[in-house]
Structure formats: structure tokens, C-alpha cells
Amino acid sequence: MTLIGPNMEVTESDWDNMKTELQNYARGKFWPDYTWHAARMAVIDPERFKEVLVSDDEWMGMMRHLENYRRQQNWEAFTARLARMKLIDSVRASLIEIRDNEWASILAILKKCAAQNNWVLFASHAYHMKIVDAQRFAQIPISDTEWGGMMGKLEDYRQQDISGKFTKHATYMKTIDPARFKAVRIVAHDWELIAQELQAKRDKNYWAAFAAQASRIKTLLD
């Protein structure tokens, strides 16, 4: 059992079901799904995830998709995929180089999101950028306007009781700027909805969605 939050846990049965889901993705060679699901499991319980052996074939399956994104110059998808691979295996992922011109293209997406006031994509992309290269990301100032835009979106999700998106967006914001995030209040009602969302995924045996919500809860409370 892994405690992830107040009155929230990942049981032995939950973990076994998540492992089965991961194995199904591997057998089907569904590498995008495999990557996201494995990364979430790694966040939920890093120590236990070490027991999940990611084979060379599985890593190469993920690498092929990553390099396709590089060739296509799909830098948003490339950054998201590489961030998840870093969560899965930081040692192997550290061997993947991002050239300066590629990082400039990745940064251009963030600037475009800010210019368009697209705070959902801004938060997601910034989150992935920080995981991919925290040192480079530290050189990018997040302005008060950009933080305020993300805060406004978080409040929208709260007002609409969209707990799944609220949790995801809050996770992104905490990772992007932990110091600023300390001022963000997540109240008892928020936690109640977050816990209900987790239980709903468990009840429906939606183990990929369960892992997503559980990993976000763990991040918020770490």
C-alpha cells in the first residue's frame, strides 16, 4: 500500500492492476500509452517502480516514437514524451541530446502559448520543459502575467468542479514554480472532489486514468 494523500492510497490490488495495464500496452506495442502510464507509476511509487523492469525492447519502442517527433519537428509532442521517459528512467534518458536550436524551437512554443493566452498548454508545456532540462528551464523567467494566467485557469476549473483538470493543472503549476505555488490554497472541498475522482476511476477499472490522478495527487502532496 502507498499513501498518496489524506484518506487516499494506492492498494496492492491497484498496483497489480496498473502493472497489468502496462504489460498490455507492451504486448500491444502501444508505446505512447506505455510511456505515459509507466511515468505515472514511477511518480506514484518510485521505489516500487524499480521492480518494473523496462526492457531494452520497450525502451527502443519509446525511442522510435520520440525520434519520429524529432524528425517531424513536433516539439510539443517531443518534449512531452521525453519528459515522461525521464521519469521512467532518468539514466537512459540523460543520454538523449537536445541541441540548442531544438531547445529554441521548444521555447518558441511556450512563448506562442503566452502570446495567445493559452494557459492550459502553457502550463503543460512548461511542466514538460522543466522535467526535460531543469537547468535550461531555470533561465526562463515566468512572469507575473503568465503565473496569473495559469492561476486564472486553475480557478476556472475549481469554480466548475472539474476536479480532474484542476488536479492536473495544479500539478503542472507546482512543478513549474514550487515557491510561488505555496501561496495556492487547495481547500477541503477541492480535496474531497480530488479523492472522489480517484475512487471513480478505481470503481470503473480505468487503471490508466487512475494512475494519472494518483500521480498528480502524489505530486501535489510531496
N, C-alpha and C positions, 0 to 999 in steps of 0.2 A: 504494500500500500504506500502511495506517495501523497502526502498532504500538499495541496497546492494553494489553499486559501481557507478563509473562515467557513467551517462546515462543508468544505469541498475537498474531495480526494479522488485519486485515481487508484482503483482497486486492482487486485491481482487479475481479476476477470477482465477489467477494462484493458489492462496492459496486454493480456493474451489476445484479446480481440483486435487491438491495434497492430500487434505483431502479425496476426493472420492477414489483416488488410494489407500490410506492407509486403508480405510474401506473395499475395495475389497480384499486386502490382508488378513485382519482379517476374513472376511466371508469365504474366501477360506482356512483359516488356513495355509497360506504361510508365516510361521514365519521368515525364513531368509530374504525374501523380505520386510516383515513388519518391521523388526529390522533396516535394512539399511535405508529404506525410512523414518521411524519415526525419526531416528537420524539426518538425513539431514534436516528435517523440524525443529527439535529442534535447530539446528545451525542457520538456516536462520532467525528465529524469536523466541528466547527463551520465551519471554513474551507471545506471541500469542500461542505458542505451549502448554502453560499451559491450554488452553481451550480444547486441545485434550486430553480427558480422556483415559488413558491407563488402561483398566480394569484388574482385578486380573487374569481373564482367559487368556487375551492377554499376560500378563507378564509371566504366567506359561507356555504358549506356547513357548515363547522365552527361558525360563529357561530350558525346556526339551531339546531343541536343544543344548544349552550351555553345559549341563551336559553330553549329548551324546559325544560331542567333548572331554570333560574331560576324560570320560571312554575310549575313543579311543586313548587318548593321542595325539590328533591332536592339538598341542599347537598353531600353527599359526592361525587356524580357531577359536580356543577358545579365543585367545587374541583379534582377530578382532571383534568377536561377543560381548565379554564383554565390549570392548571399546564403541561400539555403544549403548549398554544397559546403560552404564554410562552417555552417552549424553542424552539419553531418560529420565532417572530417576536416578539421582546420589544417592538419598537417599536409594532407594530399592537396587541399585547395590552395594552400600557400604557394604551390608550385605554378599556379595559373597566373600568368602575367597580364596586367592591363597597361598598355602603352599610354604615354602622355596624351597623344591625340585621341585615343579611345576614351580616356577619362574626361577630356574636354567635351566630347560628344555626350557622355553620360551627364555631365554637369549642365550642358545646354538644355537637356530635358527638364531638369529641376528649375532652371531659370524661366523656361517657357510656361511651366505649370504656375509659377508665381505671377507671371505677367497675365495669365488667363484667370487668375484667382481660383485655380483648380486645386483646392487644398486637400482633397482626398488623394489624388495622385501625387501631389507634392509630398505629403506625409509618407505614403507608401514608398516612393522612390528614394526619399531622403533616408528612410529607415534601411533600405537595402544598401544604399551607398555607404552608410556608416559601418554596416557589418562587413561589406566587401573590403573597405580600406579606411579604417578609423583615422589613420594618420593624415591622409589626404582630406578626409571629410572635416577634420578639425580646422582646416584652413578656410572652410566655407562659413561665413557668418550667417546665422539665421536671424533675420531682422525681427524687430518687434511687430512689424506689419505681418510678416509671414507666420510668426507664432500666434498672433491674434487671429489670423485667418484659420489656422488649424483649431484654435480654441473655439471659434465660432461654429465650426463643423461639428466638433465634439458636443457642443451644447445643443445643436440641432438634433443629433442622434438621441441625446438624453430627453429632450422635450417630446420626441416622437416615440420614446420607449423602444428604440431599435437596439436591443442590447448586444446583438452580435457585432454590428458595425461600430457601436460605441466602444466595445472592448477592443476590437482590432485597432481602431483609430487611437485610442488611449495608449495601447501598447507601442504603436509607432512613435507617438509623441514622447513617451517616457524614454525610449531608446535614443531618440534624436537629441534630447536635451534633458538629462535626468535632474539637473539643478533647477531648471525652470519648472519641470513637472511637479516638483514638491509642492508648488502652490495650487495644483489642480486638486479639487476636492471630489472624491468619489464617495458618495453618501450611502447610507444603509439601503435606501431604495435601489440605488444602482447595483449594489452587490446582490440584492435579492433577485433582480432580473438576470444578472450575470449567472448566478447559480441555477436559476430556472432554465436558462438557455443550455447550460451544460447537461442538466438532467434530461432535458427534452431530446438531446442528441443521443444520450445513452439509451433512453427508453425506445427510441426508433432504430437502434443499432446502426446509427450513422457514425461509424468509427473515425472516418477522416474528419468529419465536421466536429466530432467530439474532441479529437486530438488538437484541432485548430483552436477551439475555445479553451481547452485545458492549458495549452501552451501560452496563450495570452494571459490567462489568469495568473499562471506561474510568473510570467514576466512582470506583471503589474505589482506583484507582492514580493518579488525578490529584493 
